Amino acid sequence: MALARPLRGIIPPVITPLATPDRLDVAATERLVEHMLAGGLHGLFLLGTNGEGPAMPYELRRELVERVTKQVAGRVPVLVGITDTVYVEAVRMAEFSAKVGADAVVFATPYYWLTSQSDLMRYIAGLAKDSSLPVLLYNMPRMTKVSFAPETVRAAADIPNVNGVKDSCGDIEYMKKTLALLKDRPDFTYLVGPQELFVEGMKLGLHGGVFGCANLLPKLYVVLYDACAAKDWVKAEAIYADAQVFFDTLVEMKDMEYRNVRGLKSGLNVMGLIQDVLAWPYEPAGPELRGKIEAYFKSDAAATWL
């Protein structure tokens, strides 16, 4: 399908269900995708941070992309993370994603090396030219050490085939500055990762959110988006309060490296959707977090959104 410009709605980073640390759980993947689509989500983002993309073997990444795009069958757009330290590998993943029917690719700044903004512009222009699918930038400096500067995002918006940005830096001032620079490009998609910036960001002109928690309670986040899109800020704030309680249940803030994935996979396991298996060498949630999650799913708060 042709990717909407701008792309709007809730497009979560899909958790990657694993049977073992290096083998996809096919049945669980099918269950998870249908659960998410039944919740009314507007798209799916494969191989993002919460999808453990950089930790996945290349053959598993390709299997996931092929299986999910075939299962979705055009019901919603499928975006694929192609972030890599090797440019050629990013291009190969973009080519494979196009071949199997994905709708767009998403890439963060190459990690390990500290990359200048001028080098990033060459990287963006290269991927935009070498990918037959639309490309979106993924601003994730916490993981990559380098941010797409607001001015770089604005310059990238003028490159053919660059359709938008997914911003996970968590900085409201960065968002304000970048959105201001993009005022003359209302077709350029701006999605946000941290859910705590979502309501304020929608007031400023965001187009949607990419929230890991929407794997579990998609209806909650769709209703939140709908309230924001309708500019019903009172309702949006009330629903956001529910979303934040849920987020705080799932996330161990002391565990800064793999905090989201542990809670998300444990929650999906409690729901009976996937096995609680993470990429090597990471361990599942401990008994304290697991107990919190189990208690939440027995509560009235969860029942509202299940």
C-alpha positions as CSV (number, residue, x, y, z in Angstrom):
1,M,0.0,0.0,0.0
2,A,1.1,3.6,-0.5
3,L,2.2,5.0,2.8
4,A,0.0,7.8,4.1
5,R,1.7,11.3,4.3
6,P,1.6,12.0,7.2
7,L,1.3,8.6,8.8
8,R,-1.1,9.0,11.7
9,G,-2.1,6.9,14.8
10,I,-0.6,4.3,17.1
11,I,2.1,2.2,15.5
12,P,3.8,0.2,18.2
13,P,7.2,-1.5,18.2
14,V,6.2,-5.1,18.0
15,I,7.7,-7.4,20.6
16,T,9.5,-10.3,18.9
17,P,8.2,-13.6,20.3
18,L,11.0,-16.1,20.8
19,A,10.9,-19.9,21.3
20,T,14.7,-19.8,22.1
21,P,17.0,-16.8,22.1
22,D,17.7,-17.3,18.4
23,R,14.5,-18.9,17.1
24,L,11.2,-17.3,16.4
25,D,8.0,-18.6,18.0
26,V,5.8,-18.6,15.0
27,A,2.5,-19.5,16.7
28,A,3.1,-16.8,19.3
29,T,3.9,-14.2,16.6
30,E,0.6,-15.0,14.9
31,R,-1.3,-14.6,18.1
32,L,0.4,-11.4,19.0
33,V,-0.2,-9.8,15.6
34,E,-3.9,-10.7,15.6
35,H,-4.3,-9.4,19.2
36,M,-2.7,-6.1,18.2
37,L,-4.8,-5.7,15.1
38,A,-8.0,-6.5,16.9
39,G,-7.2,-3.6,19.2
40,G,-7.5,-1.2,16.3
41,L,-3.8,-0.2,15.9
42,H,-2.9,1.9,12.9
43,G,0.3,0.1,11.9
44,L,3.1,-2.2,13.2
45,F,6.8,-1.4,13.6
46,L,9.0,-4.5,13.4
47,L,12.6,-4.8,14.8
48,G,12.6,-1.6,16.8
49,T,14.2,-1.3,20.2
50,N,11.4,-3.0,22.1
51,G,11.4,-5.6,19.3
52,E,15.1,-6.4,20.2
53,G,16.0,-5.8,16.6
54,P,19.7,-5.2,17.0
55,A,20.0,-8.4,19.1
56,M,18.3,-10.6,16.5
57,P,20.2,-12.9,14.0
58,Y,19.7,-11.6,10.4
59,E,17.9,-14.8,9.4
60,L,15.4,-14.4,12.3
61,R,14.9,-10.7,11.3
62,R,14.0,-11.7,7.8
63,E,11.7,-14.5,8.9
64,L,9.8,-12.2,11.2
65,V,9.4,-9.5,8.5
66,E,8.3,-12.0,5.9
67,R,5.8,-13.8,8.2
68,V,4.3,-10.7,9.7
69,T,3.8,-8.8,6.4
70,K,2.2,-11.9,4.9
71,Q,-0.1,-12.2,7.9
72,V,-1.1,-8.6,8.0
73,A,-1.8,-8.7,4.2
74,G,-2.3,-5.0,3.9
75,R,-4.6,-4.4,6.8
76,V,-2.3,-1.8,8.2
77,P,1.2,-0.5,7.2
78,V,4.2,-2.5,8.3
79,L,7.3,-0.6,9.1
80,V,10.7,-2.4,9.4
81,G,13.7,-1.4,11.5
82,I,16.9,-1.6,9.4
83,T,19.3,0.1,11.8
84,D,22.8,-1.3,11.4
85,T,26.5,-0.3,11.8
86,V,27.1,-1.6,8.2
87,Y,25.4,0.5,5.5
88,V,25.3,-2.4,3.0
89,E,23.4,-4.5,5.6
90,A,20.9,-1.8,6.1
91,V,20.3,-1.6,2.3
92,R,20.0,-5.4,2.1
93,M,17.3,-5.4,4.8
94,A,15.5,-2.6,3.1
95,E,15.5,-4.5,-0.2
96,F,14.3,-7.7,1.5
97,S,11.5,-5.7,3.3
98,A,10.3,-4.4,0.0
99,K,10.5,-7.8,-1.6
100,V,8.2,-9.4,1.0
101,G,5.7,-6.5,1.0
102,A,6.5,-4.2,3.9
103,D,5.5,-0.5,3.5
104,A,8.4,1.5,4.9
105,V,11.8,1.2,6.6
106,V,13.0,3.0,9.7
107,F,16.7,3.6,10.7
108,A,18.5,5.1,13.6
109,T,21.9,6.7,13.5
110,P,24.7,4.1,13.0
111,Y,26.0,3.2,16.5
112,Y,29.5,2.6,17.8
113,W,31.2,5.4,15.8
114,L,30.3,9.0,16.7
115,T,28.8,10.3,13.4
116,S,28.8,14.0,12.4
117,Q,25.6,15.6,11.1
118,S,27.1,16.1,7.7
119,D,27.9,12.3,7.6
120,L,24.4,11.6,8.7
121,M,23.0,13.7,5.8
122,R,25.0,11.5,3.4
123,Y,23.8,8.4,5.1
124,I,20.1,9.6,4.9
125,A,20.4,10.6,1.3
126,G,22.0,7.2,0.5
127,L,19.4,5.1,2.1
128,A,16.6,7.3,0.6
129,K,18.1,6.6,-2.8
130,D,18.9,2.9,-2.3
131,S,15.6,1.9,-0.7
132,S,12.6,1.4,-2.9
133,L,10.5,1.8,0.2
134,P,9.8,5.2,2.0
135,V,12.3,5.8,4.8
136,L,11.8,7.3,8.3
137,L,14.4,8.5,10.6
138,Y,14.6,7.0,14.2
139,N,16.0,9.4,16.7
140,M,17.3,7.2,19.6
141,P,20.4,8.9,21.0
142,R,20.2,7.0,24.3
143,M,21.1,3.8,22.4
144,T,23.2,5.2,19.5
145,K,25.1,8.1,21.2
146,V,24.2,10.4,18.3
147,S,21.0,12.4,17.6
148,F,19.5,13.6,14.4
149,A,19.8,17.4,15.0
150,P,16.5,19.3,14.4
151,E,18.1,21.0,11.5
152,T,19.2,17.7,10.0
153,V,15.6,16.4,10.3
154,R,14.3,19.5,8.5
155,A,16.9,19.1,5.7
156,A,16.1,15.4,5.4
157,A,12.4,16.3,4.9
158,D,13.4,17.8,1.5
159,I,15.1,14.6,0.3
160,P,12.8,12.5,-1.9
161,N,11.6,9.3,-0.2
162,V,12.3,10.5,3.3
163,N,8.8,10.5,4.8
164,G,9.2,11.2,8.5
165,V,10.8,10.7,11.9
166,K,10.2,8.6,15.0
167,D,11.6,10.6,17.9
168,S,12.5,8.7,21.0
169,C,14.9,11.2,22.6
170,G,12.4,12.1,25.3
171,D,13.2,15.8,25.1
172,I,10.2,18.1,24.8
173,E,12.4,21.1,23.8
174,Y,13.9,19.0,20.9
175,M,10.3,18.1,19.9
176,K,9.2,21.8,20.0
177,K,12.2,23.0,17.9
178,T,11.9,20.2,15.3
179,L,8.1,20.6,14.9
180,A,8.6,24.4,14.5
181,L,11.2,23.8,11.7
182,L,8.7,21.4,10.0
183,K,5.7,23.7,10.0
184,D,6.0,24.2,6.3
185,R,6.0,20.4,5.8
186,P,2.7,19.1,7.2
187,D,3.1,15.9,5.1
188,F,6.3,14.9,7.0
189,T,5.4,12.3,9.6
190,Y,6.4,13.0,13.2
191,L,5.9,10.1,15.7
192,V,7.0,10.1,19.3
193,G,8.3,7.2,21.3
194,P,8.1,8.2,25.0
195,Q,4.4,8.1,26.0
196,E,4.9,10.8,28.6
197,L,5.3,13.4,25.8
198,F,2.4,12.2,23.8
199,V,-0.5,14.4,24.9
200,E,1.6,17.6,25.0
201,G,3.1,16.6,21.6
202,M,-0.3,16.1,20.0
203,K,-1.2,19.6,21.0
204,L,2.0,20.8,19.2
205,G,1.3,18.9,16.0
206,L,2.5,15.3,16.5
207,H,0.9,12.7,14.2
208,G,1.0,9.6,16.5
209,G,2.9,7.4,18.9
210,V,5.1,4.4,18.9
211,F,4.5,2.8,22.3
212,G,5.7,-0.6,23.4
213,C,2.8,-1.0,25.9
214,A,0.3,-1.0,23.0
215,N,1.5,-4.6,22.4
216,L,-0.5,-5.5,25.5
217,L,-3.4,-3.1,25.7
218,P,-3.8,-1.7,22.1
219,K,-7.4,-0.4,22.8
220,L,-6.1,1.9,25.6
221,Y,-3.7,3.6,23.2
222,V,-6.1,3.8,20.3
223,V,-8.7,5.5,22.5
224,L,-6.0,7.8,23.8
225,Y,-5.0,8.8,20.3
226,D,-8.6,9.3,19.2
227,A,-9.2,11.6,22.2
228,C,-6.1,13.7,21.2
229,A,-7.1,13.7,17.5
230,A,-10.5,15.0,18.5
231,K,-8.8,17.7,20.8
232,D,-10.7,16.3,23.8
233,W,-7.9,17.1,26.1
234,V,-9.8,16.4,29.3
235,K,-10.6,12.9,28.1
236,A,-7.0,12.5,26.8
237,E,-5.5,13.4,30.2
238,A,-7.8,10.9,32.0
239,I,-6.9,8.1,29.6
240,Y,-3.2,9.0,29.7
241,A,-3.3,8.6,33.5
242,D,-4.5,5.0,33.0
243,A,-1.7,4.5,30.4
244,Q,0.9,5.8,32.8
245,V,-0.2,3.5,35.6
246,F,0.2,0.6,33.2
247,F,3.6,1.8,32.1
248,D,4.8,2.2,35.7
249,T,3.6,-1.4,36.3
250,L,5.6,-2.9,33.5
251,V,8.9,-0.9,33.7
252,E,11.7,-1.3,36.1
253,M,13.3,2.1,36.1
254,K,16.4,0.8,37.9
255,D,17.2,-1.6,35.0
256,M,18.2,1.0,32.4
257,E,19.3,-1.2,29.6
258,Y,16.6,-3.8,29.1
259,R,13.9,-2.4,31.3
260,N,11.1,-2.1,28.8
261,V,11.6,-5.5,27.1
262,R,11.6,-7.5,30.3
263,G,8.3,-6.0,31.5
264,L,6.6,-6.2,28.1
265,K,7.5,-9.8,27.5
266,S,6.5,-10.8,31.0
267,G,3.1,-9.0,30.6
268,L,2.5,-10.7,27.2
269,N,3.4,-14.0,28.9
270,V,0.9,-13.4,31.7
271,M,-1.7,-12.7,29.0
272,G,-0.9,-16.1,27.5
273,L,0.3,-14.7,24.2
274,I,4.0,-15.4,24.1
275,Q,6.8,-17.3,26.0
276,D,8.9,-15.2,28.4
277,V,12.1,-15.6,26.3
278,L,14.5,-12.7,25.6
279,A,17.5,-12.4,23.3
280,W,20.7,-13.7,24.7
281,P,22.2,-12.9,27.3
282,Y,19.2,-11.1,28.8
283,E,17.0,-12.7,31.5
284,P,13.2,-12.5,31.9
285,A,11.6,-10.3,34.6
286,G,12.3,-11.3,38.2
287,P,9.6,-12.4,40.7
288,E,9.0,-8.9,42.0
289,L,8.2,-7.4,38.7
290,R,6.3,-10.5,37.6
291,G,4.1,-10.3,40.7
292,K,3.3,-6.6,40.0
293,I,2.3,-7.5,36.4
294,E,0.1,-10.4,37.5
295,A,-1.6,-8.2,40.1
296,Y,-2.3,-5.5,37.5
297,F,-4.0,-8.0,35.1
298,K,-6.3,-9.1,37.9
299,S,-7.4,-5.5,38.6
300,D,-10.4,-3.5,37.4
301,A,-8.0,-1.1,35.6
302,A,-6.8,-3.9,33.3
303,A,-10.4,-5.2,32.7
304,T,-11.4,-1.8,31.3
305,W,-9.0,-2.2,28.4
306,L,-8.7,-5.9,27.7
